[in-house]
Amino acid sequence: MAKFLKAGKVAVVVRGRYAGKKVVIVKPHDEGSKSHQYGHALVAGVERYPLKVTKKHGAKKIAKRTKIKPFIKAINYNHLLPTRYTLDVESFKSVVSTETFEQPTQREEAKKVIKKAFEERHQAGKNQWFFSQLRF
């Protein structure tokens, strides 16, 4: 069905709690799995986007405003709107798997790794569109 939804593709969630949030596909499951018997993807997204920073802000203020809150979730393909953008997921691809969702401690560890990767990418100025809030 959706062969273009590969790992690294950026999408927008259109339904549910994270509607309007940008996500990157970490692992696609076209045929479904035992727990989710429909086409879905394991995604990592931005729950709280970084705020705008200006020259007059101090180092403490900049550190606070550039924080990112990530989330991980299994989302049905019908609830994803793919975009033309891609993002490199190699830095956190190994921590997000179907086993990650079983234990809350594993989820928290995965979120920490993803948060670090997202913040590094944001600080470097890469993928600016992904880290900006969707306005509509």
Stockholm file with secondary structure:
# STOCKHOLM 1.0

chainA/1-136         MAKFLKAGKVAVVVRGRYAGKKVVIVKPHDEGSKSHQYGHALVAGVERYPLKVTKKHGAKKIAKRTKIKPFIKAINYNHLLPTRYTLDVESFKSVVSTETFEQPTQREEAKKVIKKAFEERHQAGKNQWFFSQLRF
#=GR chainA/1-136 SS CCTTCCTTEEEEECSSTTTTCEEEEEEEESSCCSSSCSCEEEEEEEEECCCCCCTTSCHHHHHHHTCCEEEEEEEEGGGEEEEEEECCCTTTTTTCSGGGGTCHHHHHHHHHHHHHHHHHHHHHTCSTTTTSCCCC
#=GC SS_cons         CCTTCCTTEEEEECSSTTTTCEEEEEEEESSCCSSSCSCEEEEEEEEECCCCCCTTSCHHHHHHHTCCEEEEEEEEGGGEEEEEEECCCTTTTTTCSGGGGTCHHHHHHHHHHHHHHHHHHHHHTCSTTTTSCCCC
//
